[in-house]
Amino acid sequence: MRDQLLFAAAPYIATLALVTVCAVRYVYCCSRPDAYATPPSGRDWCRWVRAVWGAALAIVALGHLVAFAFPDSLLLWNRQLSRLVLLEVTGVIAGSLASAGVLAMLVRIARAPDSHDPPSPVEVVARTLVLVGMLSGIGIAVFYRWASSWSEVTLVPYLYSVARLEPATGLVTHMPLLVKLHVACAFATVAVLPFTDMARTLFMQVDRLMRSTLVPVLGLARGARPARATRIAGRLPALCARVLRNGAEEN
């Protein structure tokens, strides 16, 4: 029963929360320009640390995306031992750097509980879930070797079955506890992510992108309408004269 709740119902609950809350928060943030206010960036070394952490996090996310979208290509890549080792080592290093960044955030929160702008409990919960998910992923890579290969015939088919609305929970329920923890943390993170500041930052980027692309396009479309109408109006007298001349010739 517990496995059914975690691996059959949780994916859809998390997806529903993600879509609904993201839509509501996006509309709310767009209606309030002050919601996009961001704190100062701080020292230069802090920016470098954030950049390294963001790059490591992006590598981890990209690796999971490639594993889900191109399982056959990944298995073909892993047929050569050197490439398999390279992929596994890169994942462990990127996961370790990303985990260190999240852990540093949680330590800073714990050391400054009386700050003027304390983080919300949702932020703490989300970062804790991300940290547990990353640590469990590193543990899988260390204790259950070649996870990038065996996950392509177990976890990826399970995710495809979830996408088909036919969750094959048997592919996960017999997995080790560390693997179950990794998958459960992923679903929980998806459900909590829309409530975090990371989602607000993402909305800001999406809104800026839409304003920089759609607004000029709409402006060009609106400007093209009067020009087209002017051209048609300029051609109208000549067209009317041609019609009258043809009518007179026929008479």
C-alpha positions in Angstrom: 0.0 0.0 0.0 2.8 2.4 0.9 4.6 1.6 -2.4 1.4 2.2 -4.3 1.0 5.6 -2.7 4.6 6.6 -3.3 5.1 5.3 -6.9 1.6 5.2 -8.3 -0.3 8.2 -6.8 2.6 10.6 -5.9 3.8 11.3 -9.5 0.3 12.6 -10.5 -0.2 14.5 -7.3 3.2 16.2 -7.7 2.5 17.0 -11.4 -0.9 18.5 -10.5 0.7 20.6 -7.8 3.4 21.7 -10.2 1.1 22.8 -13.0 -1.6 24.4 -10.9 0.7 26.3 -8.5 3.1 27.4 -11.2 0.2 28.9 -13.2 -1.3 30.7 -10.2 2.1 32.1 -9.1 3.0 33.2 -12.6 -0.1 35.2 -13.0 0.3 36.7 -9.5 3.9 37.6 -10.1 3.1 39.1 -13.5 0.5 41.3 -11.9 2.9 42.6 -9.3 6.2 44.1 -10.6 7.6 44.3 -7.1 7.4 40.5 -6.8 10.4 40.3 -9.1 12.6 42.3 -6.8 15.9 40.5 -6.2 18.5 41.0 -3.5 21.9 42.4 -4.3 24.3 39.9 -5.7 26.9 40.2 -3.0 30.7 39.7 -3.3 32.4 38.5 -6.4 33.5 35.2 -4.8 29.9 34.5 -3.9 28.9 34.9 -7.5 31.6 32.5 -8.6 30.4 29.9 -6.0 26.8 30.3 -7.2 28.0 29.9 -10.8 29.9 26.7 -10.0 26.9 25.4 -8.0 24.5 26.2 -10.8 26.7 24.5 -13.4 27.0 21.4 -11.3 23.2 21.4 -10.8 22.7 21.9 -14.5 24.9 18.9 -15.3 23.0 16.7 -12.9 19.6 17.8 -14.4 20.9 17.4 -18.0 22.2 13.9 -17.2 18.8 12.8 -15.9 17.0 14.4 -18.8 19.3 12.7 -21.4 18.8 9.4 -19.5 15.0 9.7 -19.8 14.8 11.1 -23.4 17.5 9.0 -25.1 17.9 5.7 -23.2 19.0 3.7 -26.3 21.8 6.3 -27.1 22.9 6.2 -23.5 23.2 2.5 -23.4 25.1 2.6 -26.7 27.5 5.1 -25.1 28.0 2.9 -22.1 29.0 -0.1 -24.1 32.6 1.2 -23.9 34.0 0.9 -20.4 36.0 4.1 -20.6 33.0 6.2 -21.6 30.9 4.5 -18.9 33.5 5.4 -16.2 33.7 8.9 -17.5 30.0 9.4 -17.3 29.7 7.9 -13.8 32.7 10.0 -12.5 31.3 13.1 -14.0 27.9 12.5 -12.4 29.4 11.8 -9.0 31.6 15.0 -9.1 28.7 17.2 -10.3 26.4 15.7 -7.7 28.9 16.2 -5.0 29.4 19.9 -5.9 25.7 20.4 -6.1 25.1 18.7 -2.8 27.8 20.8 -1.2 26.1 24.0 -2.4 22.7 22.9 -1.0 24.3 21.9 2.3 26.1 25.2 2.6 22.7 27.0 2.1 21.2 24.9 4.9 24.1 25.5 7.2 23.9 29.3 6.6 20.2 29.1 7.5 20.9 27.2 10.7 23.6 29.6 11.8 21.5 32.8 11.2 18.0 32.0 12.6 17.4 35.5 13.9 18.1 37.3 10.6 15.7 40.1 9.4 14.6 38.1 6.4 14.5 34.4 7.4 13.6 31.8 4.8 10.2 30.3 4.8 9.8 26.7 6.1 9.0 25.7 2.5 12.4 26.8 1.4 14.1 24.7 4.1 11.9 21.7 3.2 12.6 22.0 -0.5 16.4 22.4 0.0 16.4 19.4 2.4 14.6 17.3 -0.1 17.0 18.3 -2.9 19.9 17.5 -0.6 18.5 14.1 0.4 17.8 13.3 -3.3 21.3 14.2 -4.4 23.0 12.3 -1.5 20.9 9.3 -2.3 21.9 9.6 -6.0 25.5 9.7 -5.0 25.0 6.7 -2.8 23.4 4.8 -5.7 26.4 5.6 -7.9 28.9 4.5 -5.3 27.2 1.4 -3.8 25.3 0.2 -6.9 27.8 0.6 -9.7 26.9 1.5 -13.3 23.6 3.0 -12.3 23.5 4.9 -15.7 23.1 1.5 -17.4 20.8 -0.5 -15.1 18.5 2.4 -14.5 17.8 2.5 -18.2 16.0 -0.9 -18.0 14.3 -0.3 -14.7 13.7 3.3 -13.6 13.3 4.8 -17.1 10.7 2.2 -18.2 8.9 3.0 -14.9 8.8 6.7 -15.7 7.5 6.0 -19.2 4.8 3.9 -17.7 3.9 6.8 -15.4 3.7 9.1 -18.5 1.3 6.5 -20.1 -0.9 6.7 -17.0 -0.1 3.0 -16.4 2.5 3.1 -13.6 4.4 -0.2 -13.4 5.3 0.0 -9.7 6.8 -3.4 -9.8 9.9 -1.9 -11.5 10.6 0.2 -8.4 9.1 -1.7 -5.4 11.8 -4.4 -5.6 14.6 -1.9 -5.8 17.0 -1.2 -2.8 15.8 1.4 -0.2 18.3 3.9 -1.5 16.8 3.8 -5.0 13.3 4.2 -3.6 14.4 7.1 -1.5 15.9 8.8 -4.6 12.7 8.4 -6.6 10.4 9.5 -3.7 12.5 12.6 -3.1 12.3 13.5 -6.8 8.5 13.4 -6.7 8.4 15.4 -3.4 10.7 18.0 -4.8 8.5 18.5 -7.9 5.5 19.0 -5.6 7.3 21.6 -3.3 9.3 23.4 -6.0 6.5 25.7 -7.2 6.3 27.3 -3.7 10.0 28.2 -3.5 12.0 31.3 -4.5 13.6 29.2 -7.3 10.2 29.1 -9.0 9.8 32.8 -8.6 13.2 33.3 -10.3 12.2 31.0 -13.1 8.9 32.9 -13.6 10.9 36.1 -13.8 13.1 34.7 -16.5 10.1 33.3 -18.5 8.3 36.7 -18.2 11.4 38.6 -19.4 11.8 36.2 -22.3 8.1 36.5 -23.3 8.3 40.3 -23.0 11.4 40.5 -25.1 10.1 38.2 -27.9 6.3 38.5 -28.0 5.9 42.2 -27.4 8.1 43.2 -30.5 6.3 40.6 -32.6 2.9 42.0 -31.6 4.1 45.5 -32.2 5.2 44.6 -35.7 1.9 42.9 -36.4 0.0 45.9 -35.2 2.1 48.2 -37.3 1.7 46.1 -40.3 -2.1 46.3 -40.2 -2.3 50.1 -40.9 0.4 49.9 -43.6 -1.5 47.1 -45.3 -4.8 49.1 -45.1 -3.0 52.1 -46.6 -1.7 50.1 -49.5 -5.2 48.6 -50.1 -6.8 52.1 -50.0 -4.2 53.4 -52.4 -4.9 50.7 -54.9 -8.7 51.0 -54.5 -9.3 53.9 -57.0 -7.2 52.3 -59.7 -9.1 49.0 -59.2 -12.5 50.8 -59.4 -11.5 52.6 -62.5 -10.4 49.4 -64.1 -13.8 47.8 -63.2 -15.7 50.7 -64.7 -13.6 50.7 -67.9 -14.2 47.0 -68.4 -17.9 47.5 -67.8 -18.1 50.3 -70.4 -16.2 48.2 -73.0 -18.6 45.4 -72.5 -21.6 47.7 -73.1 
